[in-house]
Every structure is written in C-alpha cells, then in structure tokens.
Amino acid sequence: MELSSWCDEHFLYISVDDHGPGIPPEDLERVFDKFYRVQRPGSISGTGLGLSICKGIVDAHNGDIHAENRPEGGTRILISIPMGGAYG
C-alpha cells in the first residue's frame, strides 16, 4: 500500500494506492455505498462500511472521493478537500 498527499492553492489531495486485483469497473461507484462489498471468492469478510464512512467524512468537508483502477494494477482511492475559502 502507498499513501501520498500534495496540495495546490485550492485543494489538499490524498491518494491511497494498493497492489491488489483492482475493482470491477461496474463496482467503482458502488464501493462507497453503505454495506456494499465487491464479491470475490475467498475475499476477506467485513461489513462494507469503511469507504462509506470515508465518504461521509470527505463530504462533511465539501470534498470529493472516488475510486479508480491503476493502469499497473491495484486500486487508487483519491480524496480532494478544499483548502481555506475554497468551499463551494
């Protein structure tokens, strides 16, 4: 797993990258829904709340969070939070 962050004059960006199998394209938007879990044989159990909680926190800060598959494999969760007076 890799964690990186950077900012510009308007946003703080946080990227969390893993090296797993990625997320099926049809599930990329749904992974932020409460209790939603990507179905895979032998997958680790959980409640499907982690990314939903993250989305709630990011939304509370007028930010954005989305998931994408990395070209080299794995998943990237990218968060952007407005800096200072950039709230829209």
Contact map, one row per residue, 1 for C-alpha under 8 A:
1110000000000001111000000000000000000000000000000000000000000000000000000000000000000000
1111000000000011110000000000000000000000000000000000000000000000000000000000000000000000
1111100000000111100000000000000000000000000000000000000000000000000000000000000000000000
0111110000000111000000000000000000000000000000000000000000000000000000000000000000000000
0011111000011110000000000000000000000000000000000000000000000000000000000000000000000000
0001111100011100000000000000000000000000000000000000000000000000000000000000000000000000
0000111111111000000000000000000000000000000000000000000000000000000000000000000000000000
0000011111110000000000000000000000000000000000000000000000000000000000000000000000000000
0000001111100000000000000000000000000000000000000000000000000000000000000000000000100000
0000001111110000000000000000000000000000000000000000000000000000000000000000000001110100
0000001111111000000000000000000000000000000000000000000000000000000000000000000111100100
0000111101111100000000000000000000000000000000000000000000000000000000000000000111100000
0000111000111110000000000000000000000000000000000000000000000000000000000000011110000000
0011110000011111000000000000000000000000000000000000000000000000000000000000011100000000
0111100000001111100000000000000000000000000000000000000000000000000000000001111000000000
1111000000000111110000000000000000000000000000000000000000000000000000000001110000000000
1110000000000011111000000000000000000000000000000000000000000000000000000111100000000000
1100000000000001111100000000000000000000000000000000000000000000000000000111000000000000
1000000000000000111111000000000000000000000000000000000000000000000000001110000000000000
0000000000000000011111000000000000000000000000000000000000000000000000001110000000000000
0000000000000000001111100000000000000000000000000000000000000000000000001110000000000000
0000000000000000001111110000000000000000000000000000000000000000000011001110000000000000
0000000000000000000011111011000000000100000000000000000000000000000110000110000000000000
0000000000000000000001111111000000000000000000000000000000000000000000000000000000000000
0000000000000000000000111111000000000000000000000000000000000000000000000000000000000000
0000000000000000000000011111110000000000000000000000000000000000000000000000000000000000
0000000000000000000000111111111000000100000000000000000000000000000000000000000000000000
0000000000000000000000111111111000000000000000000000000000000000011100000000000000000000
0000000000000000000000000111111100000000000000000000000000000000011000000000000000000000
0000000000000000000000000111111110010000000000000000000000000000000000000000000000000000
0000000000000000000000000011111110011100000000000011000000000000000000000000000000000000
0000000000000000000000000000111111010000000000000011001000000000000000000000000000000000
0000000000000000000000000000011111110000000000001011000000000000000000000000000000000000
0000000000000000000000000000000111110000000000011001000000000000000000000000000000000000
0000000000000000000000000000000011111000000000111001000000000000000000000000000000000000
0000000000000000000000000000011111111100000000111000000000000000000000000000000000000000
0000000000000000000000000000001000111110000000110000000000000000000000000000000000000000
0000000000000000000000100010001000011111000000000000000000000000000000000000000000000000
0000000000000000000000000000000000001111101000000000000000000000000000000000000000000000
0000000000000000000000000000000000000111111000000000000000000000000000000000000000000000
0000000000000000000000000000000000000011111000000000000000000000000000000000000000000000
0000000000000000000000000000000000000001111100000000000000000000000000000000000000000000
0000000000000000000000000000000000000011111110000000000000000000000000000000000000000000
0000000000000000000000000000000000000000011111000000000000000000000000000000000000000000
0000000000000000000000000000000000000000001111100000000000000000000000000000000000000000
0000000000000000000000000000000000000000000111111000000000000000000000000000000000000000
0000000000000000000000000000000000111000000011111100000000000000000000000000000000000000
0000000000000000000000000000000001111000000001111111000000000000000000000000000000000000
0000000000000000000000000000000011110000000001111111100000000000000000000000000000000000
0000000000000000000000000000000000000000000000111111110000000000000000000000000000000000
0000000000000000000000000000001110000000000000011111111000000000000000000000000000000000
0000000000000000000000000000001111100000000000011111111100000000000000000000000000000000
0000000000000000000000000000000000000000000000001111111110000000000000000000000000000000
0000000000000000000000000000000000000000000000000111111111000000000000000000000000000000
0000000000000000000000000000000100000000000000000011111111100001100000000000000000000000
0000000000000000000000000000000000000000000000000001111111110000000000000000000000000000
0000000000000000000000000000000000000000000000000000111111111000000000000000000000000000
0000000000000000000000000000000000000000000000000000011111111111100000000000001010000000
0000000000000000000000000000000000000000000000000000001111111111000000000000000000000000
0000000000000000000000000000000000000000000000000000000111111110000000000000000000000000
0000000000000000000000000000000000000000000000000000000011111110000000000000000011000000
0000000000000000000000000000000000000000000000000000000001111111000000000000000011000011
0000000000000000000000000000000000000000000000000000000001111111100000000000001111000000
0000000000000000000000000000000000000000000000000000001001100111110000000000001110000000
0000000000000000000000000000000000000000000000000000001001000011111000000000111100000000
0000000000000000000000000001100000000000000000000000000000000001111100000000111000000000
0000000000000000000000000001100000000000000000000000000000000000111110000011110000000000
0000000000000000000000100001000000000000000000000000000000000000011111000011100000000000
0000000000000000000001100000000000000000000000000000000000000000001111101111000000000000
0000000000000000000001000000000000000000000000000000000000000000000111111111000000000000
0000000000000000000000000000000000000000000000000000000000000000000011111100000000000000
0000000000000000000000000000000000000000000000000000000000000000000001111100000000000000
0000000000000000001111000000000000000000000000000000000000000000000011111110000000000000
0000000000000000111111100000000000000000000000000000000000000000000011111111000000000000
0000000000000000111111100000000000000000000000000000000000000000001111001111100000000000
0000000000000011110000000000000000000000000000000000000000000000001111000111110000000000
0000000000000011100000000000000000000000000000000000000000000000111100000011111000000000
0000000000001111000000000000000000000000000000000000000000000000111000000001111100000000
0000000000001110000000000000000000000000000000000000000001000011110000000000111110000000
0000000000111100000000000000000000000000000000000000000000000011100000000000011111000000
0000000000111000000000000000000000000000000000000000000001001111000000000000001111100000
0000000001110000000000000000000000000000000000000000000000001110000000000000000111111110
0000000011110000000000000000000000000000000000000000000000000000000000000000000011111110
0000000001000000000000000000000000000000000000000000000000000000000000000000000001111110
0000000000000000000000000000000000000000000000000000000000000000000000000000000001111110
0000000001100000000000000000000000000000000000000000000000000000000000000000000001111111
0000000000000000000000000000000000000000000000000000000000000100000000000000000001111111
0000000000000000000000000000000000000000000000000000000000000100000000000000000000000111
